[in-house]
Amino acid sequence: MRTAPSGAVFRFGRELRALPGSIAQPISLYPIYCRVAIPRAGGNMSVGKPFRRTIRQFIDGEYSEGGRWKYMRHPKFSTDAAHYIRAYEIIQKDVIDLFDYIEPDDLNNCTYSFRIHELLLRACTEIEANFKAILRENKFPKANGLNIADYKKMEASHFLSEYQVRAPVWRGNNKVFHPFKGWLEHGKPIWYQAYNSSKHDRHNEFRKANFDNLLNAVAGLLVVLSSQFLDGAFSSTASLSINIDVPLDKFEHGIGSYFLIKFPENIPTNDRYDFNWQILEGEADPFQDFDYTK
């Protein structure tokens, strides 16, 4: 057993501060020295086993450093992630094509058309498909008649309101989208209301299928996917692509490599992941279900 300076906590070669009210105990982790914070009775407790279709910060604030992303490649983490990612990438391609005709500009936010309406419906349908997959794979007992009240439960597991998305090319001040901001307090997001209104009464609500609502919906879809699959660049044979040079504004290229995304930075300590995947992956089922019934 290797030792380290008193009071220091190391994980994958990085020094961390011990959790408040905890004591650090050394453990052997292959050739890498690692000391983990063991909570005292009544102290903070982090998450020792990942949830299905759910990525989170680890206890040190990182998401993927040191190969810790590898849990996402396990077949029991999610069912057919590539299916959902591909659907988004096709929508993103069509949105980029739309930019040939509608300039990404604040002045065009109220522009509406049949093409925008079609893309808005597709983006929101995909968001619902992802929400249903998350609930289903975490064994949520309600299978039919799911609605926004059920979807909001995923704020507790995926912290969707903390994500931000930025358009790489935009003229004006509205290039950053925060699609789930305040959705617990204010009901349905405006873009989701526009989707429902224009779907059920297109003739009278057609103007709500506008450029601004479309881009917020696409940003919302990117957020929901990213909260499950990080940057999505993984498969059973490929390695996750890690962007080491993260810009100062913390926006990184997301799934599809066009829009930029900012991941949550302040997930509560007791909700962060803190596990050794090299040990967990040997279990029959190394994942746990998130309890959405609470």
Stockholm file with secondary structure:
# STOCKHOLM 1.0

chainA/1-294         MRTAPSGAVFRFGRELRALPGSIAQPISLYPIYCRVAIPRAGGNMSVGKPFRRTIRQFIDGEYSEGGRWKYMRHPKFSTDAAHYIRAYEIIQKDVIDLFDYIEPDDLNNCTYSFRIHELLLRACTEIEANFKAILRENKFPKANGLNIADYKKMEASHFLSEYQVRAPVWRGNNKVFHPFKGWLEHGKPIWYQAYNSSKHDRHNEFRKANFDNLLNAVAGLLVVLSSQFLDGAFSSTASLSINIDVPLDKFEHGIGSYFLIKFPENIPTNDRYDFNWQILEGEADPFQDFDYTK
#=GR chainA/1-294 SS CCCCCTTCEEETTEEECCCTTEEEEEEEETTEEEEEEEECTTSCCCBSSCBTTCCCCBTTSCSSGGGGGGGGGSTTTCSCHHHHHHHHHHHHHHHHHHTTTSCSBGGGTTCBCHHHHHHHHHHHHHHHHHHHHHHHHTTCSCCSSCCHHHHGGGHHHHCGGGCEEECSSCBSSCCEECTTTTHHHHSSCHHHHHHHHHHHCHHHHGGGSBHHHHHHHHHHHHHHHHHHHTTCCCCSSSCCCCCSSCCTTCCEECTTSSSEEECCSCCCGGGSBCCCHHHHTTSSCCCBCCCTTC
#=GC SS_cons         CCCCCTTCEEETTEEECCCTTEEEEEEEETTEEEEEEEECTTSCCCBSSCBTTCCCCBTTSCSSGGGGGGGGGSTTTCSCHHHHHHHHHHHHHHHHHHTTTSCSBGGGTTCBCHHHHHHHHHHHHHHHHHHHHHHHHTTCSCCSSCCHHHHGGGHHHHCGGGCEEECSSCBSSCCEECTTTTHHHHSSCHHHHHHHHHHHCHHHHGGGSBHHHHHHHHHHHHHHHHHHHTTCCCCSSSCCCCCSSCCTTCCEECTTSSSEEECCSCCCGGGSBCCCHHHHTTSSCCCBCCCTTC
//
